Amino acid sequence: MTGSIKRHDSKDMIKREKIKDLLETTEFDREVTVMGWVRTFRNNQFIALNDGSCMGTIQIVVDFNNTPEQLLKRITTGAAVAVTGTIVESIGKGQRVDVKATTIEILGDSDPEKFPLQPKKHSLEFLREIAHLRFRTNTFNAVFKVRHALAFAIHKFYNERGFVYMHTPVITASDAEGAGEMFKVTTLDFDNTPRTEDGKVNYAEDFFGRATNLTVSGQLEGELAAMAFGQIYTFGPTFRAENSNTTRHLAEFWMIEPEVAFADLEDNMQLAEDMMKYVISYALENCKEEIEFLNNRLQEEEKSKPQAERSAMSLVEKLNFCLENEFERLTYTEAIRILKSSKPNQKKQFKYLIDEWGADLQSEHERYLVEKHFKKPVILTDYPADIKSFYMRQNEPDEQGRQTVAAMDILFPGIGEMIGGSQREERLERLMQRMEQMNIPQDEMWWYLDTRRFGSAPHAGFGLGFERLVLFVTGMTNIRDVIAFPRFPKNAEF
């Protein structure tokens, strides 16, 4: 039953049919070739084969009486095989089609004693240790198919609205957030670093002739493009050297950042709400099998939790919840009033109690507003200037003389902050004043300030951490499980 792989057409591609298509076929009793990886091999007779095109497997029926024993021994979990045979309606339970093999070729052996993905339930912690192989599990097949669909939907959404896709630099000399938590980029010799007379690193001798770092955001460069194209978006990797070893933080992640000229905070909120509903709807429509699998997986997981800790909604209910509700819009000041008088705050159940205006809201506060108080997604606006970035447009002081900025955060159930954005400060003097207050060197940001010198206009934008979105739509609970090879403190494996 051995044979060689068939090829066809002028491009010399391997001719095979995808398992996803064969599982849905109505054309039987014809010859097919399938290729994939062995999930299980039972009784020397039944191969469960998966090729990544879907989560399902197709059953290969082996004529073991006429198959060399040496070949049968090589059909092990994880092995890659090519099978040619006849597709037939299955007479067994659990599947509707079989392939009766006529030839089997081992494309790549897999030592059953060493292959770590045995046909049993593995913990997510264990699978993170073998991230190079975890794609072969149903869970990660589903997660990364959903991730793909969401990425495609992002591009589709902005393309349909006439946005220009910009590739902003990964290496930059600016710190968009003013946070200082950046990875430095250098070619200097660490063992013999050139120094200035006062003992500081002499970056003039470095590759770029100045200190550079991996970008924390493409926003500032995005603003430059928006002031020419009108509306642009970026979608690329960003880096934060924040020593946060949590289930919600990564050192390397992807960001979607639209910037729109002639737009204010209202426009910004509407764009963000429209985008979120569009991409969630796209995933529900195009990843039915994957989301159903992840929904069932989450429900099984919930059963092991105490009743008080279980989610009020299933994954599908949570996604539809965001589609069916208009996002609640309220100011930070109104949110503080609600939180101060809330039961968890009054009974000191919040880990971080809300005492006064000016507090930086934590995830527990954000989730309370979404899940308990409003029971819908929430957009918070007009935050205190002291807890926000320099580029956000300053509002006029309120009746108590408090300075706020035209910022917005969008809060989602189960996850808290999903999107952060603002109307940008388009007034040169106000921007320079704010930069001075926050010790941001204006001479290094001359190019950014030029957009306010030459044809400044109101504009706005926001940032969406892509992995946060994937986390929400898949129902996974650790952000390290929604990016292929997570980077976090003390880990840069694979």
Secondary structure per residue as TSV (DSSP state, phi and psi in degrees):
chain	resnum	aa	ss	phi	psi
A	1	M	-	360.0	14.8
A	2	T	-	-84.6	158.6
A	3	G	-	-166.8	175.5
A	4	S	-	-107.9	158.9
A	5	I	-	-72.2	134.8
A	6	K	-	-84.4	142.9
A	7	R	E	-124.4	162.6
A	8	H	E	-151.6	169.2
A	9	D	T	55.0	174.2
A	10	S	T	-69.5	-18.7
A	11	K	T	-85.8	-3.4
A	12	D	T	58.4	38.3
A	13	M	E	-83.1	151.9
A	14	I	E	-70.3	128.6
A	15	K	-	-85.0	118.7
A	16	R	-	-152.5	159.2
A	17	E	-	-108.5	141.7
A	18	K	-	-76.3	142.1
A	19	I	H	-61.2	-37.8
A	20	K	H	-53.8	-43.3
A	21	D	H	-72.3	-38.9
A	22	L	H	-67.5	-33.7
A	23	L	H	-66.6	-21.1
A	24	E	T	-104.9	0.7
A	25	T	-	-69.4	153.7
A	26	T	-	-120.0	5.2
A	27	E	-	-100.8	103.6
A	28	F	-	-106.3	174.9
A	29	D	S	57.5	44.2
A	30	R	E	-133.3	158.7
A	31	E	E	-81.0	135.1
A	32	V	E	-134.9	157.5
A	33	T	E	-122.2	127.1
A	34	V	E	-123.6	150.5
A	35	M	E	-136.8	141.6
A	36	G	E	-179.1	-163.7
A	37	W	E	-113.8	138.4
A	38	V	E	-72.5	123.3
A	39	R	E	-86.1	-49.9
A	40	T	E	-145.5	158.8
A	41	F	E	-138.3	107.6
A	42	R	E	-103.5	138.2
A	43	N	T	53.8	27.7
A	44	N	T	56.2	24.4
A	45	Q	T	-138.5	-32.9
A	46	F	E	-122.3	115.0
A	47	I	E	-99.1	128.1
A	48	A	E	-94.7	112.1
A	49	L	E	-112.8	134.2
A	50	N	E	-127.1	137.9
A	51	D	-	-118.8	11.3
A	52	G	S	85.9	-11.4
A	53	S	S	-72.1	-19.4
A	54	C	S	-158.1	176.0
A	55	M	S	-80.4	-22.4
A	56	G	-	-72.8	165.4
A	57	T	-	-117.7	155.0
A	58	I	E	-107.4	141.7
A	59	Q	E	-87.8	123.8
A	60	I	E	-99.7	123.8
A	61	V	E	-96.5	119.7
A	62	V	-	-101.1	132.5
A	63	D	-	-82.8	84.0
A	64	F	G	-67.1	-22.3
A	65	N	G	-67.6	-26.6
A	66	N	G	-114.1	21.5
A	67	T	S	-114.1	130.3
A	68	P	-	-56.2	137.2
A	69	E	H	-58.5	-35.5
A	70	Q	H	-63.3	-36.2
A	71	L	H	-70.8	-42.0
A	72	L	H	-58.5	-37.9
A	73	K	H	-67.2	-24.0
A	74	R	H	-88.2	-6.3
A	75	I	-	-86.2	88.6
A	76	T	-	-123.5	162.0
A	77	T	T	-55.9	126.3
A	78	G	T	98.3	-17.6
A	79	A	-	-69.0	145.8
A	80	A	E	-95.8	129.6
A	81	V	E	-133.9	155.4
A	82	A	E	-115.9	130.0
A	83	V	E	-127.1	129.6
A	84	T	E	-114.2	135.7
A	85	G	E	-173.7	-166.6
A	86	T	E	-105.1	131.1
A	87	I	E	-84.3	127.1
A	88	V	E	-134.5	160.5
A	89	E	E	-72.2	134.3
A	90	S	-	-78.0	143.6
A	91	I	-	-101.0	-6.4
A	92	G	S	-86.6	168.3
A	93	K	T	-84.8	149.2
A	94	G	T	94.2	-11.1
A	95	Q	-	-149.0	154.7
A	96	R	S	-104.8	-16.5
A	97	V	E	-132.7	149.1
A	98	D	E	-129.1	159.8
A	99	V	E	-115.8	117.3
A	100	K	E	-84.5	109.3
A	101	A	E	-70.2	136.0
A	102	T	E	-110.0	-33.2
A	103	T	E	-136.7	142.4
A	104	I	E	-131.6	131.0
A	105	E	E	-125.3	131.5
A	106	I	E	-81.7	116.4
A	107	L	E	-87.1	-32.2
A	108	G	E	-156.9	122.6
A	109	D	-	-73.8	159.2
A	110	S	-	-140.4	114.5
A	111	D	-	-67.8	112.7
A	112	P	T	-63.7	-21.8
A	113	E	T	-76.8	-24.3
A	114	K	T	-110.3	-21.5
A	115	F	-	-66.5	119.3
A	116	P	S	-77.0	-15.2
A	117	L	-	-96.3	78.2
A	118	Q	-	-79.8	156.1
A	119	P	S	-71.1	75.8
A	120	K	S	-155.8	173.5
A	121	K	-	-77.2	127.7
A	122	H	-	-113.5	147.0
A	123	S	-	-74.2	154.5
A	124	L	H	-65.1	-32.7
A	125	E	H	-61.5	-44.5
A	126	F	H	-64.4	-42.0
A	127	L	H	-66.0	-28.8
A	128	R	H	-64.9	-28.8
A	129	E	H	-73.8	-21.0
A	130	I	T	-123.3	51.6
A	131	A	T	-60.5	-21.9
A	132	H	T	-72.2	-15.8
A	133	L	T	-114.4	-11.7
A	134	R	G	-68.4	-17.3
A	135	F	G	-58.3	-23.0
A	136	R	G	-80.8	-1.5
A	137	T	S	-91.1	157.6
A	138	N	H	-61.8	-40.5
A	139	T	H	-58.7	-48.3
A	140	F	H	-81.2	-22.7
A	141	N	H	-60.3	-45.6
A	142	A	H	-66.9	-47.1
A	143	V	H	-58.4	-47.0
A	144	F	H	-80.4	-20.5
A	145	K	H	-69.9	-40.3
A	146	V	H	-66.4	-41.6
A	147	R	H	-58.3	-45.5
A	148	H	H	-58.4	-46.7
A	149	A	H	-62.8	-40.0
A	150	L	H	-66.5	-40.5
A	151	A	H	-62.6	-43.9
A	152	F	H	-62.7	-41.7
A	153	A	H	-64.4	-36.5
A	154	I	H	-58.8	-51.9
A	155	H	H	-62.3	-40.0
A	156	K	H	-63.1	-44.3
A	157	F	H	-59.1	-50.5
A	158	Y	H	-72.9	-34.1
A	159	N	H	-63.6	-42.2
A	160	E	H	-64.2	-25.0
A	161	R	T	-96.5	6.1
A	162	G	T	80.5	19.9
A	163	F	-	-76.9	151.9
A	164	V	E	-100.0	128.6
A	165	Y	E	-83.6	119.4
A	166	M	E	-108.9	137.9
A	167	H	-	-98.6	100.9
A	168	T	-	-83.7	156.9
A	169	P	-	-67.1	144.2
A	170	V	S	-83.1	-33.5
A	171	I	E	-100.0	126.3
A	172	T	E	-145.0	158.8
A	173	A	S	-102.4	0.3
A	174	S	-	-108.2	156.7
A	175	D	-	-116.1	96.9
A	176	A	T	-58.8	-34.0
A	177	E	T	-92.6	-12.5
A	178	G	S	67.3	20.2
A	179	A	-	-90.2	-25.9
A	180	G	-	77.8	2.4
A	181	E	-	-94.8	78.4
A	182	M	-	-126.9	153.2
A	183	F	-	-88.9	124.6
A	184	K	E	-79.3	145.4
A	185	V	E	-113.3	123.8
A	186	T	-	-153.4	155.1
A	187	T	-	-114.0	7.5
A	188	L	S	-66.7	149.7
A	189	D	-	-78.1	114.4
A	190	F	G	-61.6	-29.0
A	191	D	G	-82.3	-13.3
A	192	N	G	-148.0	61.6
A	193	T	-	-74.0	127.4
A	194	P	-	-66.3	139.8
A	195	R	B	-123.3	152.4
A	196	T	-	-82.9	176.8
A	197	E	T	-61.8	-30.8
A	198	D	T	-90.5	12.1
A	199	G	S	88.4	1.3
A	200	K	-	-84.4	158.9
A	201	V	B	-61.1	131.2
A	202	N	-	-90.5	89.6
A	203	Y	G	-71.1	-11.3
A	204	A	G	-61.1	-24.2
A	205	E	G	-92.7	0.2
A	206	D	S	-80.5	171.9
A	207	F	T	-53.6	-46.8
A	208	F	T	-92.7	-2.8
A	209	G	S	76.9	10.5
A	210	R	S	-162.5	167.9
A	211	A	-	-70.0	132.5
A	212	T	E	-134.0	163.5
A	213	N	E	-149.2	168.3
A	214	L	E	-75.2	141.0
A	215	T	-	-64.2	143.7
A	216	V	S	-99.6	-12.1
A	217	S	-	-171.4	147.5
A	218	G	S	-95.3	9.9
A	219	Q	H	-61.0	-49.6
A	220	L	H	-61.3	-43.9
A	221	E	H	-67.5	-33.9
A	222	G	H	-62.6	-37.6
A	223	E	H	-61.5	-39.8
A	224	L	H	-59.5	-43.7
A	225	A	H	-70.3	-37.0
A	226	A	H	-63.6	-28.8
A	227	M	H	-78.5	6.3
A	228	A	H	-124.6	-43.0
A	229	F	H	-92.0	-14.6
A	230	G	S	91.3	-49.1
A	231	Q	E	-149.5	124.7
A	232	I	E	-135.7	167.1
A	233	Y	E	-144.7	152.4
A	234	T	E	-115.1	154.0
A	235	F	E	-151.4	96.0
A	236	G	E	-158.4	177.8
A	237	P	E	-75.2	143.2
A	238	T	E	-133.3	161.5
A	239	F	E	-137.3	133.3
A	240	R	-	-130.8	122.8
A	241	A	-	-88.5	46.2
A	242	E	-	-88.9	125.8
A	243	N	-	-81.6	64.8
A	244	S	-	-112.0	106.1
A	245	N	-	-96.6	69.5
A	246	T	S	-125.2	176.3
A	247	T	T	-80.3	-2.1
A	248	R	T	-120.6	1.9
A	249	H	-	-123.5	143.3
A	250	L	-	-132.7	152.9
A	251	A	S	-82.7	-24.4
A	252	E	E	-130.9	123.2
A	253	F	E	-150.3	173.0
A	254	W	E	-108.7	142.5
A	255	M	E	-127.1	141.6
A	256	I	E	-106.8	124.1
A	257	E	E	-136.8	97.5
A	258	P	E	-82.4	149.0
A	259	E	E	-134.1	132.8
A	260	V	E	-130.7	123.9
A	261	A	E	-77.9	155.4
A	262	F	T	58.1	41.0
A	263	A	-	-132.9	146.3
A	264	D	-	-114.5	-170.3
A	265	L	H	-62.9	-36.7
A	266	E	H	-61.5	-45.8
A	267	D	H	-60.8	-40.2
A	268	N	H	-62.5	-45.4
A	269	M	H	-62.0	-42.5
A	270	Q	H	-67.2	-40.8
A	271	L	H	-61.0	-44.8
A	272	A	H	-64.3	-43.6
A	273	E	H	-64.2	-44.0
A	274	D	H	-60.8	-43.3
A	275	M	H	-62.9	-46.8
A	276	M	H	-61.5	-43.0
A	277	K	H	-67.7	-36.6
A	278	Y	H	-64.2	-49.3
A	279	V	H	-73.3	-34.9
A	280	I	H	-66.0	-43.7
A	281	S	H	-61.1	-40.6
A	282	Y	H	-62.9	-43.2
A	283	A	H	-65.2	-42.2
A	284	L	H	-62.1	-36.7
A	285	E	H	-77.4	-37.2
A	286	N	H	-105.1	-4.8
A	287	C	-	-129.1	44.0
A	288	K	H	-57.6	-48.6
A	289	E	H	-62.9	-44.4
A	290	E	H	-67.4	-43.7
A	291	I	H	-70.6	-35.1
A	292	E	H	-62.3	-42.5
A	293	F	H	-62.6	-46.5
A	294	L	H	-67.3	-33.8
A	295	N	H	-63.2	-46.6
A	296	N	H	-65.7	-38.8
A	297	R	H	-61.6	-42.8
A	298	L	H	-67.0	-39.0
A	299	Q	H	-64.8	-38.3
A	300	E	H	-63.9	-41.0
A	301	E	H	-65.6	-36.9
A	302	E	H	-64.2	-31.1
A	303	K	H	-61.6	-27.0
A	304	S	T	-83.2	-5.9
A	305	K	S	-92.7	154.8
A	306	P	-	-61.6	150.6
A	307	Q	G	-52.4	-40.2
A	308	A	G	-66.1	-23.1
A	309	E	G	-96.8	-3.2
A	310	R	S	-76.5	148.1
A	311	S	-	-69.8	144.1
A	312	A	S	-72.4	-23.9
A	313	M	S	-125.7	149.8
A	314	S	-	-74.5	171.4
A	315	L	H	-59.8	-47.6
A	316	V	H	-63.8	-40.2
A	317	E	H	-62.9	-39.9
A	318	K	H	-65.1	-40.4
A	319	L	H	-67.3	-44.3
A	320	N	H	-66.8	-32.1
A	321	F	H	-54.8	-41.2
A	322	C	H	-75.4	-26.8
A	323	L	H	-80.1	-34.6
A	324	E	H	-87.2	-14.8
A	325	N	S	-109.4	138.0
A	326	E	-	-69.4	138.1
A	327	F	-	-69.4	130.8
A	328	E	E	-71.9	133.0
A	329	R	E	-117.0	126.1
A	330	L	E	-152.9	161.2
A	331	T	E	-83.5	159.7
A	332	Y	H	-54.9	-41.6
A	333	T	H	-60.7	-42.5
A	334	E	H	-66.3	-37.8
A	335	A	H	-64.1	-40.8
A	336	I	H	-62.3	-41.3
A	337	R	H	-61.8	-42.5
A	338	I	H	-64.9	-45.5
A	339	L	H	-67.8	-38.7
A	340	K	H	-60.2	-39.2
A	341	S	T	-93.7	3.8
A	342	S	S	-72.5	154.7
A	343	K	H	-58.4	-47.5
A	344	P	H	-58.9	-31.7
A	345	N	H	-78.0	-42.4
A	346	Q	H	-63.9	-37.6
A	347	K	T	-92.0	9.4
A	348	K	T	58.0	38.0
A	349	Q	-	-89.6	-21.5
A	350	F	S	-68.3	141.2
A	351	K	S	-68.2	-38.8
A	352	Y	S	-112.2	104.5
A	353	L	-	-73.8	143.2
A	354	I	-	-92.6	110.4
A	355	D	-	-102.3	-39.7
A	356	E	S	-152.0	165.3
A	357	W	T	-60.5	137.8
A	358	G	T	111.4	-11.6
A	359	A	-	-67.6	142.8
A	360	D	-	-83.6	118.4
A	361	L	-	-68.2	139.1
A	362	Q	-	-100.8	170.6
A	363	S	H	-57.9	-37.6
A	364	E	H	-63.9	-35.0
A	365	H	H	-72.0	-42.1
A	366	E	H	-62.6	-43.3
A	367	R	H	-69.1	-33.1
A	368	Y	I	-61.3	-45.5
A	369	L	I	-61.7	-41.4
A	370	V	I	-76.8	-50.0
A	371	E	I	-88.7	-30.3
A	372	K	I	-105.2	-48.0
A	373	H	I	-81.8	-59.2
A	374	F	I	-91.2	-26.8
A	375	K	S	56.2	44.5
A	376	K	S	-166.8	162.7
A	377	P	-	-59.4	148.4
A	378	V	E	-126.6	138.8
A	379	I	E	-113.2	114.8
A	380	L	E	-94.3	138.3
A	381	T	E	-130.4	169.3
A	382	D	E	57.1	65.1
A	383	Y	E	-81.9	158.5
A	384	P	E	-56.8	135.5
A	385	A	G	-59.9	-32.7
A	386	D	G	-64.1	-22.9
A	387	I	G	-107.7	13.4
A	388	K	S	-126.5	170.4
A	389	S	-	-76.8	162.6
A	390	F	T	-65.3	-26.9
A	391	Y	T	-87.1	-0.5
A	392	M	B	-81.4	138.8
A	393	R	-	-65.6	131.7
A	394	Q	B	-81.9	128.6
A	395	N	-	-79.6	166.7
A	396	E	-	-70.6	143.6
A	397	P	-	-55.2	146.4
A	398	D	-	-76.3	-176.2
A	399	E	T	-62.9	-18.5
A	400	Q	T	-99.7	10.5
A	401	G	-	78.6	13.4
A	402	R	-	-85.3	135.6
A	403	Q	-	-90.5	122.8
A	404	T	E	-120.5	166.5
A	405	V	E	-124.2	157.3
A	406	A	E	-80.3	64.9
A	407	A	E	-102.9	161.8
A	408	M	E	-144.9	144.4
A	409	D	E	-127.0	136.1
A	410	I	E	-105.1	125.6
A	411	L	E	-109.6	136.2
A	412	F	E	-122.1	154.9
A	413	P	T	-63.8	139.5
A	414	G	T	80.8	-11.2
A	415	I	T	-135.4	-20.5
A	416	G	E	80.4	-135.3
A	417	E	E	-64.3	127.5
A	418	M	E	-111.2	-37.6
A	419	I	E	-135.0	140.7
A	420	G	E	-128.0	134.8
A	421	G	E	-161.7	-174.7
A	422	S	E	-169.8	164.2
A	423	Q	E	-77.7	138.4
A	424	R	B	-87.4	151.5
A	425	E	-	-75.2	108.7
A	426	E	-	-93.7	-8.7
A	427	R	-	-88.4	117.8
A	428	L	H	-55.5	-49.8
A	429	E	H	-62.8	-42.4
A	430	R	H	-66.3	-38.4
A	431	L	H	-65.9	-45.5
A	432	M	H	-63.3	-39.6
A	433	Q	H	-61.0	-43.1
A	434	R	H	-67.4	-40.6
A	435	M	H	-63.3	-38.1
A	436	E	H	-64.4	-43.1
A	437	Q	H	-59.8	-35.3
A	438	M	T	-99.8	12.0
A	439	N	T	57.3	40.7
A	440	I	-	-98.4	117.9
A	441	P	-	-63.8	116.0
A	442	Q	T	-70.7	-30.9
A	443	D	T	-65.5	-31.8
A	444	E	T	-77.9	-19.0
A	445	M	T	-108.1	25.9
A	446	W	H	-55.7	-37.6
A	447	W	H	-67.1	-34.6
A	448	Y	H	-72.0	-42.2
A	449	L	H	-67.2	-26.3
A	450	D	H	-59.3	-30.9
A	451	T	H	-67.4	-20.8
A	452	R	H	-91.5	-15.0
A	453	R	H	-87.3	-32.2
A	454	F	S	-121.0	93.5
A	455	G	S	73.8	42.4
A	456	S	-	-61.9	149.8
A	457	A	-	-152.1	153.9
A	458	P	-	-57.8	138.0
A	459	H	E	-155.6	161.7
A	460	A	E	-151.2	160.9
A	461	G	E	-169.4	175.8
A	462	F	E	-151.5	170.1
A	463	G	E	-125.4	134.8
A	464	L	E	-120.9	117.7
A	465	G	E	-70.0	113.7
A	466	F	H	-59.9	-40.8
A	467	E	H	-63.7	-32.4
A	468	R	H	-62.4	-41.2
A	469	L	H	-63.7	-45.8
A	470	V	H	-63.7	-39.3
A	471	L	H	-58.0	-45.5
A	472	F	H	-65.7	-46.5
A	473	V	H	-74.1	-26.8
A	474	T	H	-91.3	-17.0
A	475	G	T	77.0	8.3
A	476	M	-	-68.8	158.6
A	477	T	S	-112.2	-6.6
A	478	N	-	-127.4	125.9
A	479	I	G	-62.7	-20.1
A	480	R	G	-71.8	-10.5
A	481	D	G	-97.9	2.7
A	482	V	S	-118.8	7.0
A	483	I	S	-126.2	142.9
A	484	A	S	-57.7	-52.7
A	485	F	S	-130.6	89.0
A	486	P	-	-65.2	142.1
A	487	R	-	-113.5	122.9
A	488	F	B	-150.6	171.8
A	489	P	T	-50.9	128.9
A	490	K	T	68.9	19.7
A	491	N	B	-146.0	117.4
A	492	A	-	-139.9	43.4
A	493	E	-	-71.6	155.5
A	494	F	-	70.1	360.0
